[in-house]
Amino acid sequence: EEARAEESRLGRHVPVGLSANRYLILIAYLFGLAIGVHLLNLLAVFFLALIIYFTEYDRDDLTSGQRFTGILVAGAVSMALFVAVYPGIVQWLPTLAGMVDNLFVFMIGVTGIVVFAVYYTHAKRMQTLNILALVFAMLLIGYSTYAVIFIRSAANPPIDENDPETTEAIVSYLKREQYGSTPLFSGATFENSKQAVDPENTVNFPRRWSPDPNHWTEYRKYKSDSEFFFKYQIGHMYWRYFLWNFLGKASDIQDSPAILFASQAPQFYFQTPSEHASRNLYFGIPLLLGLFGAAFQFSRDWRRGFAVAVLFLVSGIGIIIYLNQPPFQPRERDYSYVASFFAFALWIGIGATGILELVGELFKRETDRVQPVLFGLAGLLVAAVPGWMLYQNYDDHDRSGRYVAPDYAYNMLASLDENAIVFTNGDNDTFPLWYLQEVEGTRTDVRVTNLSLLNTPWYARQLKKQASRESEPLPIALPDDAIEELTVQGWQPRDVEIPVDKSLIGSNELPLAMDTSLIESPMRWRLEGRPYAYSDEFNLLHGADQMALDIIVTNARQGWKRPVYFAVTVSPSGQLNLQNYFQLEGQAFRVVPIRHNAGQLGRVVPGLTSSKLKQFRFRGTDDPTVYFDDNIRNMLDNYRNVYAHAAESLAQQGSIEEASDLMKMISEALPFDVIPGDEQSFLLMARAYNSIGDMDAQLALMKRLEPLVLHRLEFEANTQQDQRSILNFVQMIRYTYIEARAYDSGEAFSRKLADLLGDSAFVETADELRALRESDDSSGAAND
């Protein structure tokens, strides 16, 4: 009431009504908090500035030129406010703090200046400046919540990303320097004539800027930066997501297109309820209603319609321009544009209101009839848009009954011996392990070492100097100054040698129940490094490669005191060419000084490998009502590869019963009608069943594999390489039927293949297949 009275006394000769000031100050505080959540929130300042301008300054008697000038001024003010927050408060303020020797003195000084500004402008009745001072104060108060991160870091917890304890580290953390920089308006770009990025040649608005040669394979598909911008960055990385939300989505598989009807995506073959649940069809109704809502709002209130349009564009296309994303993103990025989708959702609501208003106006002379019509129409709109979208989306957003992440972490930790060091690949195979260790206190003796983070000096320094619960610091011989300079280095492929003390065999350090004659002493292998696209004369070792190698070598020199593992999820390029020394122990490969040729999945030891695999948890993975997204489906399918490889290897070593138990366990835990498989897992499972003599199970797998392979042959055989790959699986099915003497099944499959290819020459009768088998048997007998 006092604010309103003061506003009346001043005759509203203030920039904004005093009663609204409290909301501006609250919004400023929320913006400050938003800095610590996601900078995307700051884009709302442009929308807010326009709303304030149209509410407080715009008048009907303004000319078009005056109004346009006012809009430009509002845009300039909002841009100034945006820059004041980011990079102003977010980056420049920490930079200033870094220039002061005493951070505490700097904080006291800034606080004093802000408090004085608020007091002085209030005492002198400087209304506008007082509002600005309060806004700045609220921004800083909200921003101050960041201090929790630095206070926590000072306590040196086991998980202390970026280690922001010093002023320099804090400034680097706040400026997000670890993520590097992306050129926006000027920089090098991919040149089609050179088939590479020339760092010496700069252009305006570079879009194909990435120096990563892997990205160049995609860049070559586009004639220019503008084509890449419109087709990939806008078309694939924004418009596709927009249509996902308001038109329809083909699948949860990465890079899935937007669709209007299911018939538009015949290339997807769904084997399980989860895959069917991932398809969302809205038939374009939300899209049409939103477009109508935008038109309706502009026709009735173009000012607010313009403000919503600015929010829609700035938080959509604006972010696309700012991010300047290279191809091959590790995951879908639709969450980056949620504010843009939110703006369009406003238009959907306005569109529904507009329809009701228009119908009401149409029947305004028939008041008795209009109310039931409006209620019915409102119910229809609710059912057609939010109701139908809830129905379509609930099943693939429902997480109940899903324990894959904690069970994956449990299984990984159960695979490791005491005091182990395990190298993991990325977020999905690291954070679940940290959760179990830090929250549930499970296997805190294990040191989880993330290879992605191991490229950074701060993480390597922590591993060397800092314990983690019951895990001692890692054995690292690299000097501190070398760690601080950690970067990619050139590498000439050469042999690497580490010591092995055979007297330790059978002890806690090397508990290998094997003939010591198998042990290599010293252990020697050839480290190739990673290929370097710019030169054939040498390869590369990333910082993580150097650190992982140092840990393995130092641990060996200290007597193999700690078992060292690589998670099965680590890519071959990150395994230091140690595959011939991998011993499969559950979900991890242990590095042992025993050379083998068992392939990528490692050596299997009877009694050891299976004992760890039998400890695994698979809660709810056999429940068809639980939703598993594409990433989780692939993760679970990888279990089959591990179990099948272990079973086949055990069977070859004579442990048939042990192998059969593993196959029974994995087939019950991960049924194919709940967790789909790819051709590779089908192949490995079929070979494992063959090795234990279970031909019925092998034939059942082939029956299930048939439609998948035929579907791929029809829709995915676009290149010769794809065709060869798929035809290899066709031959595998054919040979399996012949070997199992299932000639009728083989004939039926050949007829399906012939029908698909339109060539009767592919038909093989049961008698012909039987003759092939008898011919092979005769040849084998003759050779014997």
KENU-162363 format. One line per 10 residues: number of its first residue (from 1); their letters; for each residue x, y, z of C-alpha. Coordinates in steps of 0.001 Angstrom, whole numbers. Layout:
<rodos>
NUM) a) X:Y:Z | ...;
</rodos>
This chain:
<rodos>
1) eearaeesrl) 0:0:0 | 2854:2374:793 | 4367:1677:-2631 | 1087:2429:-4351 | 644:5647:-2339 | 4148:6783:-3240 | 3494:5906:-6857 | 314:8017:-6806 | 2154:10942:-5179 | 4826:10857:-7896;
11) grhvpvglsa) 2155:10744:-10575 | 3716:7570:-12017 | 6677:9605:-13223 | 8882:6632:-12589 | 10232:4065:-15049 | 8091:1247:-13675 | 5208:1265:-11267 | 6535:1039:-7713 | 4187:-1823:-6910 | 5924:-3806:-9660;
21) nryliliayl) 9431:-3113:-8369 | 9279:-6025:-5968 | 8774:-8356:-8914 | 11720:-6890:-10793 | 13913:-7402:-7748 | 12625:-10954:-7319 | 13317:-11654:-10999 | 16855:-10300:-10564 | 17408:-12688:-7664 | 16077:-15573:-9752;
31) fglaigvhll) 18445:-14594:-12553 | 21292:-14704:-10040 | 20243:-18166:-8940 | 19856:-19178:-12586 | 23550:-18566:-13177 | 24273:-21530:-10922 | 21713:-23748:-12639 | 21880:-23018:-16360 | 22768:-19880:-18283 | 19850:-20613:-20604;
41) nllavfflal) 17599:-18897:-18061 | 19232:-15533:-18765 | 17717:-15448:-22251 | 14387:-14541:-20663 | 15756:-11010:-20122 | 14934:-10118:-23744 | 11340:-11243:-23308 | 11104:-9401:-19993 | 12457:-6137:-21445 | 9844:-6149:-24206;
51) iiyfteydrd) 7009:-6869:-21782 | 8128:-3938:-19601 | 8443:-1646:-22599 | 5033:-2489:-24030 | 3392:-2252:-20597 | 4982:946:-19330 | 6156:2963:-22303 | 4220:2067:-25417 | 1209:4263:-26207 | -1357:4237:-28962;
61) dltsgqrftg) -381:7721:-30114 | 3217:6715:-30892 | 4187:6698:-34544 | 5583:3546:-36127 | 9045:5091:-36126 | 8845:6020:-32447 | 7593:2580:-31531 | 10317:897:-33572 | 12919:3080:-31880 | 11488:2135:-28494;
71) ilvagavsma) 11714:-1558:-29348 | 15339:-1095:-30405 | 16101:718:-27158 | 14441:-2084:-25172 | 16547:-4573:-27106 | 19713:-2590:-26434 | 18920:-2313:-22724 | 18201:-6040:-22485 | 21438:-6799:-24328 | 23327:-4543:-21921;
81) lfvavypgiv) 21735:-6321:-18951 | 22550:-9689:-20480 | 26190:-8718:-21035 | 26330:-7273:-17516 | 25389:-10691:-16172 | 27145:-12830:-18772 | 30000:-12412:-19221 | 30037:-9432:-16801 | 29226:-10920:-13415 | 29861:-14531:-14430;
91) qwlptlagmv) 33299:-14087:-16024 | 34639:-10544:-15678 | 33944:-10227:-11965 | 35934:-13411:-11176 | 38694:-12145:-13480 | 38891:-8927:-11463 | 38972:-11021:-8311 | 41887:-12940:-9751 | 43837:-9713:-10116 | 43547:-9032:-6383;
101) dnlfvfmigv) 45924:-10887:-4109 | 43368:-11248:-1319 | 40029:-12627:-2478 | 38401:-11864:883 | 39332:-8187:599 | 37858:-8082:-2911 | 34573:-9603:-1736 | 34330:-7136:1165 | 35029:-4284:-1213 | 32352:-5309:-3733;
111) tgivvfavyy) 29826:-5864:-949 | 30565:-2446:528 | 30161:-708:-2823 | 26818:-2404:-3500 | 25454:-1672:-8 | 26508:1961:-277 | 24911:2274:-3731 | 21597:896:-2455 | 21627:3185:598 | 22717:6339:-1230;
121) thakrmqtln) 20256:6036:-4131 | 17426:5351:-1700 | 18339:8291:542 | 18560:10636:-2445 | 15290:9285:-3926 | 17043:8234:-7134 | 14324:5790:-8064 | 15795:4359:-11259 | 19334:4073:-9903 | 18022:2541:-6689;
131) ilalvfamll) 16210:-136:-8662 | 19387:-849:-10633 | 21441:-1044:-7432 | 18935:-3438:-5859 | 18851:-5520:-9028 | 22650:-5752:-9015 | 22608:-6676:-5325 | 20050:-9434:-5931 | 22069:-10772:-8851 | 25138:-11004:-6629;
141) igystyavif) 23187:-12632:-3796 | 21838:-15249:-6184 | 25254:-15707:-7744 | 26792:-16165:-4290 | 25218:-19620:-4069 | 28154:-20709:-6211 | 30261:-20391:-3062 | 28947:-23785:-1943 | 31069:-25402:-4656 | 34253:-23719:-3468;
151) irsaanppid) 33550:-24392:205 | 32965:-28048:-634 | 36139:-28205:-2713 | 38178:-26830:186 | 37143:-29892:2196 | 38840:-32094:-449 | 36021:-34626:-924 | 36741:-37770:-2968 | 34830:-36309:-5929 | 36118:-32781:-6437;
161) endpetteai) 35759:-31888:-10103 | 38008:-29056:-11295 | 39386:-28652:-7745 | 38305:-24964:-7513 | 40127:-24020:-4300 | 42529:-21284:-5381 | 41501:-17944:-6876 | 43008:-18971:-10207 | 41128:-22292:-10202 | 37868:-20605:-9187;
171) vsylkreqyg) 38150:-18085:-12015 | 38945:-20863:-14500 | 35972:-22867:-13235 | 33534:-19956:-13505 | 34796:-19059:-16974 | 34345:-22716:-18042 | 37835:-22755:-19515 | 38012:-26559:-19425 | 35430:-26689:-22228 | 37521:-24568:-24566;
181) stplfsgatf) 36138:-21912:-26878 | 34035:-22019:-30017 | 34354:-19439:-32818 | 31106:-17563:-33436 | 31606:-14692:-35872 | 35174:-15201:-37110 | 37548:-18146:-37335 | 38888:-21015:-39410 | 36522:-23348:-41216 | 36550:-26502:-43326;
191) enskqavdpe) 37610:-25949:-46923 | 36201:-28392:-49451 | 39101:-27792:-51822 | 41635:-28828:-49153 | 39371:-31360:-47415 | 40598:-29981:-44098 | 40341:-27043:-41705 | 43013:-24467:-42492 | 43793:-22620:-39212 | 45510:-19829:-41156;
201) ntvnfprrws) 42439:-18915:-43196 | 39709:-17140:-41229 | 36189:-16475:-42460 | 33114:-14752:-41096 | 30486:-16853:-39341 | 32458:-20149:-39398 | 30225:-23180:-38947 | 32494:-26105:-39905 | 35239:-25062:-37521 | 36180:-28255:-35667;
211) pdpnhwteyr) 39812:-29380:-36093 | 38818:-32971:-35268 | 39378:-35088:-38428 | 36477:-37326:-37406 | 34153:-34358:-37971 | 35568:-33720:-41421 | 33883:-36842:-42795 | 30559:-35130:-42097 | 31718:-31700:-43226 | 32509:-33129:-46670;
221) kyksdsefff) 28809:-33757:-47238 | 28095:-30015:-47309 | 29144:-27554:-49997 | 29452:-24571:-47677 | 29168:-23361:-44111 | 25742:-21913:-44829 | 24471:-25271:-46058 | 25831:-26960:-42927 | 24233:-24261:-40789 | 20770:-24594:-42299;
231) kyqighmywr) 20681:-28348:-42906 | 22574:-29709:-39905 | 22655:-27108:-37139 | 19162:-25730:-37683 | 17507:-28625:-39507 | 18926:-31605:-37631 | 19855:-30067:-34292 | 16859:-27794:-33745 | 13964:-28197:-36172 | 13977:-31990:-35738;
241) yflwnflgka) 13705:-31568:-31964 | 10985:-28965:-32374 | 8928:-31385:-34481 | 9633:-34187:-31990 | 7707:-32187:-29429 | 4777:-31024:-31539 | 4501:-33345:-34560 | 5711:-36794:-33563 | 8856:-38822:-32862 | 9875:-42008:-34659;
251) sdiqdspail) 11950:-43598:-31902 | 14331:-42958:-29012 | 17257:-44168:-31120 | 19741:-41344:-31624 | 19157:-39234:-34761 | 15599:-40503:-35128 | 13475:-38279:-37371 | 10225:-36528:-36578 | 7172:-38202:-38104 | 3485:-37495:-38579;
261) fasqapqfyf) 2375:-41113:-39025 | 4008:-44435:-38116 | 4222:-45405:-41796 | 6803:-42649:-42317 | 9502:-44581:-40430 | 9545:-48133:-41827 | 13306:-48364:-41247 | 12807:-48991:-37527 | 12304:-52601:-36482 | 10821:-52880:-33014;
271) qtpsehasrn) 11327:-56110:-31080 | 10172:-55111:-27583 | 7536:-53060:-25710 | 10136:-50419:-24820 | 10868:-49766:-28480 | 7173:-49406:-29253 | 6775:-47048:-26283 | 9550:-44823:-27618 | 7452:-43858:-30643 | 5248:-40824:-29979;
281) lyfgiplllg) 2591:-39771:-32490 | 722:-36480:-32094 | -503:-36265:-35717 | 636:-32642:-35828 | -2284:-31395:-33710 | -99:-29505:-31158 | 1852:-27961:-34037 | -1278:-26726:-35811 | -2791:-25426:-32589 | 428:-23564:-31738;
291) lfgaafqfsr) 626:-21960:-35181 | -2994:-20902:-34865 | -2257:-19553:-31383 | 643:-17458:-32694 | -1540:-16012:-35442 | -4381:-15384:-33000 | -2137:-13620:-30493 | -591:-11393:-33144 | -4060:-10480:-34415 | -5349:-9619:-30929;
301) dwrrgfavav) -2220:-8407:-29103 | 768:-8146:-31417 | 2945:-6627:-28699 | 2912:-9642:-26414 | 2933:-11901:-29455 | 6141:-10210:-30557 | 7648:-10686:-27086 | 6836:-14414:-27136 | 8262:-14681:-30664 | 11516:-13093:-29471;
311) lflvsgigii) 11719:-15614:-26620 | 10995:-18414:-29101 | 13725:-17325:-31530 | 16395:-16271:-29027 | 16125:-19522:-27058 | 16017:-21583:-30251 | 17924:-20268:-33251 | 19908:-17956:-30978 | 21291:-20896:-29022 | 22061:-22744:-32260;
321) iylnqppfqp) 24195:-19806:-33391 | 25922:-19541:-30005 | 26671:-23247:-29517 | 27962:-23745:-33093 | 27825:-27500:-32592 | 30066:-29866:-34545 | 28594:-33141:-35860 | 28463:-36481:-34052 | 27134:-35208:-30749 | 27430:-37919:-28059;
331) rerdysyvas) 23745:-37577:-27181 | 20610:-35810:-28308 | 20619:-32106:-27352 | 16887:-31361:-27328 | 17077:-30228:-23692 | 19104:-27186:-24785 | 16080:-25658:-26492 | 13428:-26266:-23860 | 12779:-22514:-23459 | 11956:-22267:-27152;
341) ffafalwigi) 9546:-25189:-26872 | 8074:-23577:-23778 | 7397:-20395:-25772 | 5633:-22392:-28469 | 3633:-24185:-25775 | 2354:-20750:-24726 | 977:-20360:-28229 | -698:-23760:-27967 | -2538:-22578:-24876 | -3384:-19278:-26551;
351) gatgilelvg) -4578:-21197:-29602 | -6978:-23234:-27490 | -8256:-20037:-25884 | -8596:-18458:-29314 | -10732:-21296:-30628 | -13039:-21011:-27633 | -13278:-17240:-28078 | -14081:-17511:-31782 | -16728:-20153:-31200 | -18176:-18053:-28384;
361) elfkretdrv) -18392:-15053:-30686 | -20016:-17195:-33360 | -22801:-18278:-30982 | -22962:-15105:-28872 | -26636:-14583:-29748 | -27522:-18092:-28616 | -26442:-17952:-24989 | -28390:-21068:-24031 | -26568:-23196:-26571 | -23092:-21712:-26370;
371) qpvlfglagl) -22150:-22846:-22852 | -22518:-26604:-23511 | -20717:-26199:-26835 | -17819:-24360:-25206 | -17537:-26901:-22392 | -17572:-29750:-24877 | -15041:-28056:-27130 | -12770:-27294:-24171 | -12912:-30939:-23135 | -12110:-32012:-26690;
381) lvaavpgwml) -9102:-29674:-26844 | -7806:-30937:-23497 | -8173:-34538:-24650 | -6675:-33903:-28104 | -3516:-32111:-26979 | -2384:-32425:-23323 | -4438:-35574:-22772 | -3170:-37343:-25874 | 412:-36169:-25292 | 242:-37504:-21734;
391) yqnyddhdrs) -968:-40836:-23087 | 1778:-40958:-25716 | 4606:-39816:-23445 | 3872:-41336:-20067 | 5154:-44823:-20820 | 8526:-43665:-22171 | 8992:-41148:-19347 | 8045:-43540:-16554 | 11174:-44621:-14644 | 9449:-46864:-12102;
401) gryvapdyay) 10896:-50344:-11769 | 14150:-49402:-13471 | 17339:-50121:-11516 | 19781:-50456:-14385 | 22184:-47693:-13286 | 22718:-48824:-9662 | 22783:-52473:-10722 | 25307:-51706:-13431 | 27483:-49982:-10842 | 27065:-52862:-8407;
411) nmlasldena) 27998:-55398:-11080 | 31064:-53424:-12058 | 32274:-53121:-8469 | 31509:-56803:-7851 | 33836:-57627:-10745 | 36854:-56103:-9011 | 39240:-57506:-6448 | 40105:-55642:-3263 | 41854:-52254:-3580 | 41396:-52293:-7341;
421) ivftngdndt) 42009:-49461:-9772 | 39425:-49390:-12564 | 39572:-47176:-15636 | 36148:-46074:-16838 | 35165:-44350:-20051 | 32627:-41563:-19517 | 29659:-40341:-17501 | 27415:-43398:-17797 | 29966:-45886:-16484 | 31433:-43561:-13835;
431) fplwylqeve) 28782:-41606:-11945 | 26712:-44698:-10998 | 29865:-46159:-9425 | 30564:-42946:-7542 | 26951:-42915:-6353 | 27232:-46402:-4854 | 30532:-45561:-3204 | 29608:-42139:-1814 | 25920:-42633:-987 | 25561:-46323:-203;
441) gtrtdvrvtn) 29136:-46937:948 | 29676:-49864:-1424 | 33246:-50942:-2254 | 34934:-47746:-1143 | 38278:-49566:-1448 | 38065:-49312:-5246 | 39465:-46248:-7025 | 37263:-45350:-9988 | 39433:-43520:-12530 | 37633:-41709:-15329;
451) lsllntpwya) 39674:-41582:-18532 | 37842:-38519:-19836 | 38784:-36533:-16729 | 42271:-38021:-16698 | 43182:-35660:-19535 | 43077:-32790:-17014 | 45962:-31916:-14662 | 43700:-31232:-11673 | 42247:-34760:-11795 | 45622:-36440:-12248;
461) rqlkkqasre) 46945:-34388:-9334 | 44054:-35513:-7114 | 44603:-39170:-7980 | 48288:-38883:-7112 | 47982:-37008:-3825 | 44516:-37621:-2428 | 42967:-40732:-919 | 39349:-41632:-1625 | 37623:-43186:1385 | 39460:-46507:1841;
471) seplpialpd) 41443:-46191:-1393 | 45003:-44924:-1137 | 46368:-42408:-3680 | 47236:-44010:-6995 | 50786:-45104:-7867 | 51873:-42257:-10148 | 55550:-41553:-10826 | 55032:-38590:-13146 | 56405:-35417:-11459 | 54005:-32663:-10467;
481) daieeltvqg) 55393:-30195:-13001 | 54885:-32751:-15792 | 51294:-33301:-14643 | 50638:-29558:-14805 | 51827:-29569:-18427 | 49755:-32635:-19329 | 48697:-32476:-22972 | 48571:-34509:-26172 | 52039:-35720:-27192 | 53499:-37257:-30314;
491) wqprdveipv) 54353:-40951:-30024 | 56480:-43267:-32122 | 54982:-46791:-31923 | 57332:-48941:-29890 | 57515:-51738:-27339 | 56757:-50991:-23703 | 58140:-53189:-20945 | 57111:-53552:-17315 | 58607:-55829:-14654 | 56893:-58956:-13360;
501) dksligsnel) 58187:-60721:-10241 | 57198:-64383:-10666 | 57665:-64939:-6953 | 54487:-62927:-6408 | 52346:-65369:-8382 | 49675:-66829:-6134 | 50037:-64036:-3573 | 47552:-61267:-2926 | 49333:-59136:-5515 | 49001:-61662:-8351;
511) plamdtslie) 46434:-64287:-7300 | 46598:-66218:-10576 | 45787:-69906:-10324 | 47862:-70653:-13406 | 51043:-72396:-14433 | 53869:-69892:-13913 | 55204:-70866:-17336 | 52391:-68757:-18821 | 53652:-65618:-17103 | 55628:-63136:-19157;
521) spmrwrlegr) 58510:-61668:-17197 | 59008:-58929:-18103 | 55676:-58120:-19731 | 56245:-56550:-23132 | 53797:-55220:-25706 | 53730:-52755:-28572 | 52017:-49458:-27834 | 50818:-47958:-31101 | 49171:-44770:-29854 | 46271:-43060:-31563;
531) pyaysdefnl) 46393:-42210:-35290 | 47232:-38599:-36118 | 45267:-37257:-39070 | 47867:-34634:-39998 | 50884:-36930:-40189 | 51802:-40543:-40941 | 55205:-40180:-39277 | 53987:-40476:-35695 | 50881:-41159:-33622 | 49506:-39496:-30503;
541) lhgadqmald) 49143:-40220:-26818 | 46426:-38249:-25089 | 46957:-37047:-21553 | 44755:-39870:-20256 | 46860:-42419:-22174 | 50043:-41106:-20593 | 48565:-41133:-17097 | 47004:-44603:-17438 | 50303:-45979:-18740 | 52179:-44345:-15867;
551) iivtnarqgw) 49768:-45864:-13321 | 50104:-49364:-14817 | 53902:-49186:-15079 | 54388:-47668:-11612 | 52049:-50214:-10039 | 54026:-53043:-11667 | 57329:-51600:-10463 | 55899:-51474:-6947 | 55176:-55208:-7086 | 51658:-55252:-8634;
561) krpvyfavtv) 50239:-54238:-5251 | 46890:-53184:-6692 | 44869:-54984:-9369 | 44315:-52789:-12421 | 41189:-53086:-14576 | 39619:-51497:-17626 | 35825:-51370:-17687 | 34406:-53275:-20659 | 32888:-49967:-21799 | 36289:-48398:-22478;
571) spsgqlnlqn) 36804:-48080:-26226 | 39708:-50012:-27812 | 41490:-46721:-28548 | 41723:-46111:-24801 | 42997:-49583:-23868 | 46691:-48909:-24624 | 46883:-51968:-26942 | 46718:-54221:-23878 | 43936:-56459:-25214 | 46213:-59504:-25395;
581) yfqlegqafr) 46814:-59154:-21645 | 43184:-58719:-20619 | 41566:-61243:-18321 | 37763:-61089:-18292 | 36461:-60771:-14742 | 32798:-59847:-14928 | 32293:-56370:-16358 | 35983:-55504:-16308 | 39214:-56580:-17956 | 42055:-57175:-15541;
591) vvpirhnagq) 45571:-56471:-16779 | 47628:-59620:-16138 | 51107:-60619:-17390 | 49720:-63549:-19386 | 49636:-63195:-23145 | 46706:-64747:-25010 | 44896:-64607:-28329 | 41346:-64832:-26988 | 40251:-61664:-28779 | 38834:-58348:-27618;
601) lgrvvpglts) 36785:-59838:-24775 | 39785:-61296:-22992 | 41012:-64476:-21397 | 38526:-66499:-19341 | 39595:-68460:-16249 | 37338:-71354:-15133 | 35940:-70762:-11675 | 37053:-67131:-11565 | 35158:-65408:-14362 | 31889:-67246:-13747;
611) sklkqfrfrg) 32034:-66702:-9974 | 31969:-62960:-10546 | 29323:-63071:-13256 | 27043:-65092:-10992 | 27083:-62262:-8412 | 25502:-59801:-10815 | 22140:-58131:-10154 | 19507:-57701:-12867 | 16501:-56211:-11093 | 13494:-55720:-13344;
621) tddptvyfdd) 15297:-56353:-16620 | 12886:-59184:-17441 | 9787:-57036:-16861 | 8109:-55990:-20151 | 6203:-53189:-18391 | 9409:-51328:-17477 | 10643:-48809:-20026 | 14285:-49081:-21128 | 15547:-46350:-23446 | 17919:-46948:-26344;
631) nirnmldnyr) 21063:-46222:-24346 | 20037:-48623:-21595 | 18956:-51284:-24083 | 22412:-51192:-25662 | 24079:-51262:-22250 | 22091:-54325:-21221 | 22666:-56033:-24565 | 26414:-55759:-23938 | 25981:-58069:-20953 | 25029:-60816:-23413;
641) nvyahaaesl) 28342:-60409:-25224 | 30264:-60800:-21972 | 28303:-63827:-20762 | 28321:-65508:-24182 | 32074:-65044:-24601 | 32704:-66397:-21109 | 30407:-69393:-21692 | 31950:-70270:-25053 | 35469:-70031:-23656 | 34557:-72138:-20618;
651) aqqgsieeas) 32958:-74782:-22837 | 36084:-74928:-24982 | 38072:-75552:-21792 | 35728:-78383:-20799 | 33650:-76539:-18188 | 30321:-77290:-19883 | 28174:-77129:-16744 | 29712:-73815:-15700 | 29059:-72428:-19177 | 25470:-73703:-19196;
661) dlmkmiseal) 24772:-71985:-15880 | 25951:-68665:-17282 | 23791:-69009:-20397 | 20760:-69909:-18316 | 21331:-66920:-16045 | 21695:-64330:-18810 | 18822:-65663:-20921 | 16474:-65448:-17924 | 17745:-62032:-16813 | 17631:-60468:-20284;
671) pfdvipgdeq) 14945:-62125:-22426 | 15039:-60974:-26039 | 11355:-60041:-25963 | 12133:-57429:-23268 | 15695:-56332:-24096 | 16344:-56423:-27856 | 19611:-57648:-29285 | 21694:-56655:-32255 | 23191:-59077:-34751 | 26468:-59258:-32832;
681) sfllmarayn) 24847:-60370:-29583 | 22701:-62891:-31474 | 25847:-64293:-33072 | 27777:-64593:-29805 | 24818:-66110:-27968 | 24256:-68610:-30797 | 27916:-69633:-30759 | 27771:-70063:-26994 | 24679:-72274:-27224 | 26408:-74295:-29917;
691) sigdmdaqla) 29476:-74741:-27709 | 27379:-76242:-24892 | 25402:-78391:-27329 | 22048:-76642:-26905 | 20918:-76668:-30526 | 17275:-75967:-29665 | 18219:-72663:-28051 | 20494:-71837:-30967 | 17702:-72493:-33488 | 15268:-70400:-31442;
701) lmkrleplvl) 17730:-67508:-31644 | 17982:-67883:-35408 | 14184:-67786:-35717 | 14182:-64536:-33751 | 17093:-63126:-35748 | 15504:-63814:-39153 | 13076:-60854:-39291 | 15717:-58454:-37935 | 18238:-59389:-40632 | 15645:-59330:-43422;
711) hrlefeantq) 14414:-55944:-42242 | 17938:-54547:-42232 | 18540:-55974:-45690 | 15420:-54197:-46950 | 15886:-50801:-45313 | 19541:-50382:-44274 | 21643:-51990:-47013 | 22507:-48627:-48557 | 26226:-49197:-49118 | 28308:-52163:-50189;
721) qdqrsilnfv) 29785:-52364:-46709 | 26287:-52523:-45186 | 25284:-55190:-47689 | 28334:-57331:-46924 | 27736:-57022:-43196 | 24081:-58022:-43452 | 24763:-60853:-45902 | 27293:-62272:-43443 | 24456:-62646:-40935 | 22259:-64154:-43650;
731) qmirytyiea) 24930:-66788:-44208 | 25253:-67343:-40469 | 21538:-68144:-40210 | 21771:-70426:-43240 | 24808:-72329:-41917 | 23204:-72700:-38500 | 20136:-74354:-40014 | 22334:-76672:-42062 | 24545:-77577:-39104 | 21509:-78240:-36903;
741) raydsgeafs) 19898:-80304:-39682 | 16885:-77962:-39593 | 16493:-78174:-43361 | 12841:-77149:-43478 | 13628:-74000:-41508 | 16509:-73293:-43854 | 14253:-73638:-46887 | 11620:-71340:-45361 | 14281:-68718:-44665 | 15646:-68930:-48210;
751) rkladllgds) 12160:-68353:-49618 | 11720:-65238:-47471 | 15083:-64011:-48729 | 14141:-64711:-52344 | 10816:-62898:-51959 | 12561:-59876:-50468 | 15202:-59711:-53204 | 12802:-60676:-55980 | 15110:-63447:-57164 | 14033:-67103:-57053;
761) afvetadelr) 17673:-68168:-57407 | 18035:-67666:-53648 | 15566:-70479:-52914 | 17213:-73604:-51496 | 15027:-76624:-50891 | 15347:-78837:-47833 | 16805:-81601:-50015 | 19445:-79247:-51407 | 20444:-78151:-47916 | 20579:-81784:-46778;
771) alresddssg) 22838:-82592:-49701 | 25157:-79750:-48739 | 25426:-81094:-45199 | 26091:-84642:-46402 | 28685:-83325:-48835 | 30453:-81468:-46023 | 30329:-84583:-43832 | 31808:-86671:-46641 | 34577:-84147:-47225 | 35377:-84119:-43534;
781) aand) 35496:-87903:-43353 | 37771:-88053:-46396 | 40142:-85535:-44859 | 40231:-87566:-41659;
</rodos>
